[in-house]
Amino acid sequence: MAGADTITVAWSGVVAQTGGSLTIMLCYDNSELLSKPWRKKGDIIAKNKRCKQTVIESSELVKAVDHSLTTYSVPIPRNTAPAKYVVQVLNTNPTSGYTQYGESKCAFKINTYDRLPDSLVGTMSFLIAFSLVAGTAGYMLDRKKQNAIASEYM
């Protein structure tokens, strides 16, 4: 659930780079790319548009994860679109850029966070019903006044 849950990412076989770090990215699954040509999968990581998943476009969920870790818990941002995703972990070197990457084989689905509390839905329903009753009563009262004024001239 976007905005409420976290995912735990685990990796192995990372060659530690001096001054380097890991970057964790959330990328659309291949099934999400078929009907959306703007989510192009590119071989060059910087041009891979399938990993820009949030409303405020960001390429990564977490930057600068230490090599000594083998797992990391990442909160899913609230503005993540509901879709199927895979996780990509990139090994970076400050001088040569990306040196290794790995991608999860299984996709998972993210649902949107429901931002409407039940109390707000109940209040909205009451106000809609009240406005219909008040509008109908106002219309009937106005019609009655118009008929009374019109009866004087007949």
Secondary structure as UniProt FT lines:
FT   TURN            2..4
FT   STRAND          6..10
FT   TURN            18..19
FT   STRAND          21..28
FT   HELIX           30..32
FT   TURN            33..35
FT   TURN            37..38
FT   HELIX           45..47
FT   HELIX           49..51
FT   STRAND          62..65
FT   TURN            67..68
FT   STRAND          71..75
FT   TURN            78..79
FT   STRAND          83..93
FT   TURN            94..96
FT   STRAND          97..103
FT   STRAND          108..110
FT   HELIX           118..152
//
